[in-house]
Amino acid sequence: MTSLDRPVVVLLGGPSAEHDVSIVSGTAIAEALLDTGATVDQVVIDLDGRWWGLPPEHRRSGRPGAAYDDPAALGAQGPLALGDALTALATRTDAPVVFIALHGPFGEDGTIQAVLQAAGLPYTGSGVAASALGMDKALFKRMCRGLGLPVVDWREIRSDHWARDPDGIRAEIAAFAAGAATGDPRLMIKPARLGSSVGMTLVHEPGELDAGLTEAFRHDDVALVETYLAGARDLEVAVMGNDPSRLEIFGPGEIVSGHEFYDYAAKYTPGLSRTSTRAEVSDAQRALLHKLSRDVYRAVGAEGFARIDFLVAGERLVISEINTIPGFTPISLFPTMPAEGGYAFADVCRHIIDLALERHAARPTTALRPADLPR
């Protein structure tokens, strides 16, 4: 059974700060699949976690994310609570596959993956553990460091520690910045479990530290403080596949930010930044980027698809993060880099669905009975 044989339910929106980005990604995926003749339902999850079914054949038509704040005004049916929505999906006679186009907490951190798996529904992308590990930048960096994979130095700051001992934290960070191997006093502060550069701050001098941590703690109770790699290029690699021995790897692509760093505005303001699906790198660097992408993908246990981000400054190359549900917006590199392998945007979406069905079919389906228990 392929992506053309199964109806698709695209989940978009979600109760995270990346809600609006998900709206753009999810509607783009749905429209591409509709244009190939697929049967597609679009479900927008609002900021309160309620599920709304958008009208059949719904198209965004340039609407901003704010237009989806009131799904009923768009003709959506609902709302349904999470349990009722899952029951409705799991009991459908046409057995849909769920395309997760949610970004950030709930959609990308293993939460929605766990509930869909518990309901027995096939879904796109990585499973529970890989999603959780990929979303948590602190755990991800610890894993990379433990495996000898290159990452920038960092410190993890908890909000409760900051509240108890701000002077101690300031002294710790000052010592960290002074000892940076880069020799650059600037620091990057970000929430540990969020994406789209939401909550990120580039701190130029100690007086900006408090504001940077405060902004990160608006979104998470753990903040990462990283050394800043001056003049680094932002490179991205796209990976698709379930079997680590048969991965398809594309790129690197490159982003040239219109701001000092690739912040939210630089990412999503049309024309502010420039992207290229094929970065100018040496054959040796390209091979290394592909190798490290494969290593990271395998290490976290990713499946289906992911984007691995790198920072490259001269000969120094470090892994920035893995994104297990990368953007599908008009400026996103992930769905466009596979063009070098003959994939159009819709082909990427359909291949991801095929990989989801392949993985679902391989999972054990035998239900346990009392006699099967080790009693």
N, C-alpha and C positions, 0 to 999 in steps of 0.2 A: 504494500500500500504506500502511495506517495503523497506528496503535498497537494496534488490535484484531486485526490480521492477523499480527503477528509475535510470537513468544515473547520475553519480556523476561528478561534476567539482571541482577539487582540486586547490585552489589558494595557491601559494607559492612564496617565495621571498619577494617582497615588498620594498618600499622606506624608509627603516629604518636601523639602525645599526645592527639589528638582522636578516638582510637579509639572511646571510649564514646559520644561524641556521634554519630558515624557510625552506630553500632548503632541508636540511636533513630531517626535520619533514615531509614536504609535500610529498617528493618522497617516504618516508617510508610508509606513509598512502596510497598513490596511489598504490604502489606495493602490499601492503597487500590486498587491495580491488580487484585489478586485479587478484590476486591469488585465490580469492573466486568466480571468474566468473563475477564480476560486470563490467559494462561499465563505464570506467573512462577516463575523459579528464583532462590533467594537464595544468594549465595556470601559467606561470611564469611572475610575475610583476617585471620589472626592477627598478633600482634605480631612474629613471626619471618618474616612475609611468605608463609606457607603458605596455600593456598586450600582451603576446606572447603565442600562442598555441603550446605546445610541440607535437612531433609526437605521434601517437597512440602507446600504449604499451611502451612508453619511460621508461627506468630504469636508475637510477643514476649510478649504477655499480662502486661505489667508487669514482666518480668524486668529486673534492673539490667544494666549493661554487663558487670559482673564475671561474670555467668552464661555469657557467651560466651568466657571465658578457656579453657574446655575444650569446644570444639565437639563432640567425640565424645560427651560426656555429653548433648548435645541431640539426638543421633541423626545428626549430620552425617557425611557420607562424605568421606574424605580421610586425610591431607592430600596435596595436589599442589604441586609446585614451580611457579614462575611459568611456565616454558617449557612444561611438560606441561599446565598449566591452559589456557594460550592455545591450544595445539594442539587440546585437547579442544573448546574453544569454536569455533575456526575451522573445524573439520571436521564440525561438527554439520550434519545434513542439513536441519534446520528453520531455519537462518540467523537466530539471535537478534540482538536489539539490546541493547547493554549500557547499563544505567542506572547511571552512576557516582554513588554516594552516599557517597563517601569524602571526608573532610575532612583538610586538612593535607598535609604532605610525602608524596610518592608518589602520593596520590590527586588532589591539587588543583594540583600544581605542574608539570604537563606530563608527568610520568613515565608514569603509566598511560595517558594519552592517546597517548603516542608508541608504546607497545607494542601497544595496541589498533589504532592506525592501521597499524602495520607488519603486523599480522596480517590487515588488511582487514576489521575488524569495525566496524560502525556503533556509535557511542557518543554519549551525551548531553553537552550542554554545549560549552564552548569547546575549541578545538584546542590544540596543543602550545605555541605561542608566547604566545597570550593567557593561557593557564593559568599559564605560568611568570612572565609579567610581572605578572599580577594577584596571584600569591602572594608575590612579592618586594616588600615594602613600600618598600624603598629605591629600587629601580628604578622602581616605580610613581610614587613621589613625584617622582623626577627627571623622568619623562615629563610629569607634570602641570605641574610648575614650568616646564619647557621650552615647554609649550603655552600657558602663561599661565593655567592653571586654579588656583583657590585651594586651597592647602594650608597647614597650620601649619609654622612653621620647625622644622628638625630637624638633628641631627648623627648620623653613622654611626660606630659604634665597633666595631673588629674585636677579637676576643678576643686575638689575638697581640700587637696594639699595647697592649692593656690589660695583658697579662702583662709586656711589656717596659718600659712607662713609665706606671705607674699615677698617679704624681704629675703628669705632664704631661697625662694625660687629665682628672684632677680639675680642674686649672687651666683647661683648655679648656672643660669643661662649666660651671665656675663663671662664666667670662666669657660663655658663651652664655646662661646663666640670667639674669645681670645685665643683659644687653642685650636681653632679651625685650621685644618691643613690647607684650605684654599687661600687663607690670608685675607679673606673678604669678611668684614664684620656684619654684613647683612644676613638676616635670618628669614626663613619662610615659616609662617605659622599657619596651621590648618587643622580643622576638625579631623579626628581619627577615622570617622566613619561617615563620609559624605563625599560627593563628587561635584562635577561641573564648576569647580573652583569656588563654590559657595563657602563663605566663612573664611577665606584665605586672606592673609595679609603679608606683604613684604615689609619687614621691619628694617629700617635703615640705621637706626641708632637706639640706644637703650630707652630713651624717652618714649618710644613708640611701642615698647613691649606690652605694657598694661592694656592698651587699646586692642592690640593684636590678639592677646589671650582672651580678653572679654568677648571679642567677636567670635572666636572659635568656640568658646563655651556657650554661646547662644545656640549652638547646633549639636553639641556633644559634650560629654563630661570628661573626655580625654582629648588633649590637643597635642599635636606633633610640632616640635620646633626643629627645623632642619637647617643645616648649613646651606648657603646660597652658592650655586655654581654660576659665576658670572659669565656672561656671553655664551651660555649653553644653547645649543639648538634643540628644539622640541621635535623629536622623531617618534613615529608611531608605526606599529606593525600589526597587521590583521592576521588572525589565525582561525581556521575552521577545521572541525573534525572531532571525532570521539576517540578513536584509537590513536594513542600517542605515536605509534609507528607509521601512521598514515595521515599526518596533518598536512593541510594546505596552508602555506605561509606566504603573505604578500606584503610588499612594501620594502623599505620604509617610505612612508609619506612624511611630509614636513609641514610644520605650522610656523609661520612668521607672525608673531603677535604684534598688534597695533598698540599695545600698552607695555609697560615695563616688564610685566610678566603676563602669562596667559590667564587673565582673570575672567570672571563671568561675562563682563561686558565685551571683552576682546573675543570671547568664544562665540557670542550669540548676537552681536551687533553686525548686521550685514555690511560688508566692505571694510570693516575695521582691521581685520587680520587677513592674511593670505595663506592659502594651503596649496600643497603640491602632492599629488599621489605618488610621485617618484622623486625622492630626495637625491641630491647629488652626493653620493658617498663612494668610497673606494670599494672594490670587490671584496677586499678583506673585511672592511667594516660591515658591509651588507651581510656577508656570511656570518660574522659574529653576532649581529643583531638577530638574524634568523635562529642561530643556535641558542642564544639566550632566551629568545621568545619561546622556543620549544622547551627549554629547560624549565622556565617559569610555568608554562601551561601544564606541563606534566607534574611539576612539584605541587601545585595547588589542587591537582585533580580536575582541571577544567574540562568541560565537554561542550560540544556544539560550536561555540564561537567565543572569541574574546579579542580584546585589543590590548597590546602591551606597549606602554609608553616609556620612552628613554630620554635622557638628557645627554648631549654629546658636546664636550668642550675640548677642541683639539683632538688629542689621542685618548682623552679620558671619556669613558662611556659608563653611565650608571643607569640602573633600572629605576624608573620613577614609580610605576604602579601597573597592576593588571586591572582591566575593566571588563568584568564578565557580562555586562550588558551595555556595550558602547552605544553612543548616540547614532541615530539614523536621521539626523537633521540635514538640511540642504548643504551645510558646510562640514558635515562629519566625514572623516576620512575612512572609517571602517568599511562602510558599504561600497565605497568607490574604489578602494585599492585593489579588490579582487578583479577589477576590470582587466588587469594584466594576465589573469587566468581565463578570460573569456566570460566572466560573470557580469551581467547587468544588475542594476539595483534589485529588480524583482527576482532575478535568479538567485541572488544572495539570500533573500528572504525565503524563497522556496527551499533552497538547500538547507538552511537552518531548520526548517520544519521537517525535512526528510531525516536530518540527523537526530532530531527529537524523537521521531517515530522509531528510528533504528534503535536508539538507546532504550526506549520504552519496551520495545518488543524483546529486548535481550534480558530484561529484568525478570527474576523468578516470579511466577504468578501462582504457585501452589499455595493454597491456604492451609494453615496448620490446623490439625485436629488434636483432641486430647491425647490420642495415641502417639502423636509425633513428639510430644514433650519428653524431656529427659527425666522422667519420674521414677 
